[in-house]
Amino acid sequence: LPTELLSEALLCLPAKELCRLRLVGRAWWALTSEPRLATAHSSRHPLFAGVSLGAHKIRFLDHEANTQQTRT
């Protein structure tokens, strides 16, 4: 699939599933680490915007509650 089409499909997934896809392999990690994907996902799912903080950490932001969590 073209990357643009795959990215569009990923936007339909819940945040938890996107985090699981990061573990599939390097290509999936790179695709799900794209800042544009996090921005687009947060506009469709306002409770999540993910930002990679390193190889093993992801920050979860709740825009409505104005809170954040970091997971390893």
N, C-alpha and C positions, 0 to 999 in steps of 0.2 A: 504494500500500500504506500502511496505517497505520504510523506511526512505530514503535510498539511491535513490530509484526510484522517490520518491516525491521531493527530493532535486534536482535531475536532471531536473524534470519538472519545478520547480521554476526558474531554470536558464534561461528558455526560456521566462519568463515574463518580461515586462518592470519594471523598478525600482519603478514607481508610484504604480503599482499593488502589488509589494512586501510590500510596506509601508502600503497599505490598508489591506493586510492580517494580519499584526501585530495586528490589532484591533479586529480580529475575536474571539480570546480567548487566554488563556495562552499557550496552546500547539503550536498554530500558532506563537505567539510572540516568544516563545523559538526557534522554528525552523527557523524563519526568522532572529533571532539574532545571529545565529551561525557565528563566524568569517570566517569559511571555506566557507560558502555560499556567504558572501560579497566578499571574495577574488576571488572565482570562477566566481561570477556574474560580477565583474569588468573586468575580463579577456575577457569575452564574450561581455560585454557592457561597453566599456572604459570610458563612461561618468559618471559612477556611482560606488561608493563603499560606503556602509553604515556602520556606526559604532554607536552603541548605546551609548549615553552619559548620560543615566539615564532612568528612567521609561518612560519619555515623550519626549525625544529629539533624533533626528537622524541627523547625519552630512552627507551632500551630497558633494562629491568631483568630480570635473571635471578635470580629469587627463590631457586632451588636453589643456585646458585653464589655468590650474594650479590655480583654484579658489575653494572656498568652501562656503557652506551655512549651517546654522544650523536651523532646524525647530522644533517646539514643537507640 
